[in-house]
Amino acid sequence: MLEGVNVALGVSGSIAAVKVVELAHELRRRGASVRAVMTDGARGIVHPWAVEFATEHDVTTELTGAVEHVELCGREGWADVYLVAPATANTVGKVAAAIDDTPVTTTATTALGADVPVVLAPAMHEPMYDHPGVLESLERVESWGVDVVDPRIEEGKAKLASLDAICLDVARAAGERPLAGERVVVTSGATSERIDPVRVLTNRASGRTGRAVARACYVRGADVTLVHDGDDVPYADVRRVESAAEMLAAVLDACEDAAALLSVAAISDYTVEPADEKIRSGGDLTLDLEATPKLLDTVREEHPALTLVGFKAETSGDDDAMVREARRIMERAGLAFVVANDASVMGGDETRALVVRSDDYAEYAGSKDGLGLRVADELVGEL
């Protein structure tokens, strides 16, 4: 998601600066080039040589007649985006007040004046983060278009956000946001149907593709609602569900103010009346299965104008058969397009899929993150 992006990385004097080497490596793993700027406080926590090793570029620790801040983040500068991570309370306040007494804050003022996207990732003790002046400063810079990556509040500290969250916000800030202002609902993973208090009917879906689609829509600027049986994520409003019925209810609610639904989840086709107590083992058991409502069909009835995208997993291994099945559900529910794949990719990092429309289809092969971006870009064309 950061292929070809130049990231200027400002490092200020929070103890979270110990994470900067790992952060620089992660940005580069995702395709970015990175050049760092450090305050004196940051240099007391992590040596510039370590940051130079991580970025493979000289580190700016003072501003000279070479006007390094302008060369990095001026109107004709090197950087596509300026990331300050970690951003201390001191640095946040100075950025908001245009106080330029460190290389990091001077570079921030330059970037803001030159319309270079700026991302701040605060890290400090929780009482400092809760200071009215710090919160006001964050609100002020956000009103200027600065992206703030919310910290993790743990153990009395406002800890630096995860590397994944920071990288996603950098990608979102650096790229175009054609889905800005749009709310997109994404379903992900498997659902499960209770047989008794300890047993369920479910499937092998891992949710990786659904989460990749949600992340990609976020990077493209959308406000994302993710409906799944999983943890909270930094890039979406999560509605946690377990069963097919719970997923349907949550999706119908989320779609009230949505522009599109991307139904990636492997939703249970059948449910069963659960036993109140654990069924004893050792004997044969017959379950009376009842078909669950089709989510896409139900959503289409409730929201006739909503853009719907379907995902279809098959086991035939035959492209023609997958295309036929994709077009069948496309016509039935009035879908914009369908992403069809063989079920063998469940749980893996790589995938192969067919993006099927009514009159043609195209193959995708690669990472699930890459497929997510492909789907998001296809959605842009629909919206």
C-alpha positions, 0 to 999 in steps of 0.5 A: 500500500506504500509502494513508491511513497517517500515518507519523512519520519520525524522522531521526538523524545518519547520513550516510544522512540525505541520503536522507530527502527522497527517502524522504519523497517515496516514502512519500507517492507510495505514499499516506502522510502524513508528519511528521518528527522530527530530532536535532541530528546529523541537522540537521547533515546535511540542513536541516529546510527540505528535510524540511519541503518533502518532507513538507509539514509542520513538522519537530519539531527540539525538544520543547516544552511542546506535547509534540510526541512525545505528539501524534505517537505517544501513545495518541491521537496522529497517527501510525499507525506510527513509522519511524526512518530512518536509525537510527544505532548511538547511536539504536538503543542508546538506543531499546533502553535507553529513553534519551530525550535527543533528539526521535527517541528520546523519540518512540520511547519514547512510541510503544513505550509507546503500542503504536504500531508502530515500524520501525527502518532502521539505517545505519552503518559495518559495524564499528559494526553488528557491535558486540555491543551494537548487535546485542543492542539490535536483537534486544531491540527486535525481541523487543518487536515492532519491525520492523528493516529490514536494511541493505545490507552494501556497501563496509564499510558497513551502508547504509540499506535500499532505499526499496522495502524500507523502504516495504514494512516500513512498510506491513507494520507499519502494517496488519493482518497476517492472514497472520502465521505462514503460509508462502506460496510464490509463483512468478514470471516466465518459465522458459527451456529450454536449446537449446544453451549460448547459446540458450533457449526462453522467453516474454515474462513479466516477473515483475512480477505475481508479484513484486507478489503476493509483496510483497503477501503479505509486507505482509499478514504472511506469510513468503514464498518466491519461486521465480523466475529473478531477483535476491534481494529483501528481502521473500522467501526467493528460490529461483533457478531457470531451467528448468521442471524446476528450478522444479518441484523448488524448489516441491515442496521449498518447499511442504513447510512452506507453507500455500499456493502461488500459481503466477504464473509462466509456466512452459515447456510444452515442453522440449528435449534441449540440445546440448552445443555451440553449434548452427551457424547458417545452416541449417534446424533441427528441435527435438523438443519434449517436454511438461513436467509440469504444476506445479499437478497435480504439487504437488496429487498431492504435497500434497493439502491445500495451498491452491493458486492458479493464474494463467492467461494467454490470448490470445482477448480474450474474458472468457467464454473466459478464465473457462471455461479458468480453471475447467477448470484449477481443477477439474483441480488442485483450485484455490481460485481462478484469476486469468485475464488476457489475455497483452497485459498482459505486461511492463506496469505496469497490468493487467486480470484476472478473479478466477475461482471455481467459481460466480462471478468478479470483474474487477480493473483497475489496477496490478499492485501493486493486483492483488497486494493483491487476490490476497493478500486473497482468499488470506486468505479461504482460509486 
